[in-house]
Amino acid sequence: MWIEVVCGLFLYKVLRRFFYDDAVFDVDTSDFNAIFSVASRLEKLYGGKAFVGLRIPDPDSDSTSASASRVNCDLVLLTREEAVLISVKNMAGFVSVNSDGSWMCRSEHKRREELYPDPVAEANRQASVLEAYIEQRGVSLPQGFLSYKVITSNPKFRTLNPERFQPEVIRHDQWVHLKKESKSVFSGWFKGALRSAKKEVQESTLQQLQFVLSTAPMWDRLELKGSKYVLGQFLEFKGKHEDVQALKVIKRSKVGRMNVQKTSMFGLAPTTVQVLYSFRDYRNGGSSSEWKEMTVRSSTEILFQPQNSKKVCKFKLSTVSSMSLSA
């Protein structure tokens, strides 16, 4: 029996060593995954485009502090009818609203309480900074075109005093029942909760808005195997000298996105990966349609610092699906 147990543990470690990167286990991607999940569902329900991980310059911040000079926006949904700044809260536990608007979250099992600043006030502040940034870049928004909402996406979110939540908050029990509505028909609680009867903006204004949001400062993005996401800052590649030299072409001033594909296997472990990348197209804020490719060792690592973390993590290319770099 002990022989089977030892062999099982050895096999587990071997498989984990070959197919996974320890950093994947060390980084909690749940908050990032929640943002991308909400963005994907909103796009399917209402069309338009969701811009994730914006870092908007804050004109009122201390210019001497780099960390204080940006306002983080989880996502902005842009449609013909409106732009909605969405703050995604992935809280799990029993949540109550205090008299000052702050939220108290008590974990179900750990019996630990955490205090969160007023999420609605934060979203309001983010929307104000975003609107000022858009106008600074030459686009005048129609009155009321930009709004803000807070979505609690975690199924373990429980409310202790739901009557005290502000109308800008879409609680999880409401979020799961959200359905696609026509432009002119609204029903139940959802009327005015996310979208309202607004006139469509002119096509020229919509295109300007799309350009501004697509070229706004954003967090870099890693998509890992298994549809896991990490927002943060790409630092550099680490590995064999020839691989790092080849990958030097991938830098934010030139490349907006790279994809990773397995190309060669030896036994159980991938030995090389194919890296596809496209050069940045500054005319529309995206990347060109022409893809270049190279082959490097799968053990080559991406050094990446997740958002709101001081820790630098290493991700092997064999665990990465794609990486997007902010300009």
Sequence and secondary structure as in RCSB ss.txt:
>XXXX:A:sequence
MWIEVVCGLFLYKVLRRFFYDDAVFDVDTSDFNAIFSVASRLEKLYGGKAFVGLRIPDPDSDSTSASASRVNCDL
VLLTREEAVLISVKNMAGFVSVNSDGSWMCRSEHKRREELYPDPVAEANRQASVLEAYIEQRGVSLPQGFLSYKV
ITSNPKFRTLNPERFQPEVIRHDQWVHLKKESKSVFSGWFKGALRSAKKEVQESTLQQLQFVLSTAPMWDRLELK
GSKYVLGQFLEFKGKHEDVQALKVIKRSKVGRMNVQKTSMFGLAPTTVQVLYSFRDYRNGGSSSEWKEMTVRSST
EILFQPQNSKKVCKFKLSTVSSMSLSA
>XXXX:A:secstr
 HHHHHHHHHHHHHHHHHH  HHHHHS  HHHHHHHHHHHHHHHHH SEEEEEEEEE TTS TT TTTSEEEEEE
EEE SS EEEEEEE   EEEEE TTS EEEE TTT  EEEE  HHHHHHHHHHHHHHHHHHTT    TT EEEEE
EE  TTEEES GGGS TTEE HHHHTT     SS   GGGTTTS        HHHHHHHHHHHHTS B EEEEET
TTEEEEEEEEEEES HHHHHHGGG  TTTEEEEEEEEEEEETTEEEEEEEEEEEEETTTTEE S  EEEEEETT 
EEEEEETT    EEEEGGGEEEEE   
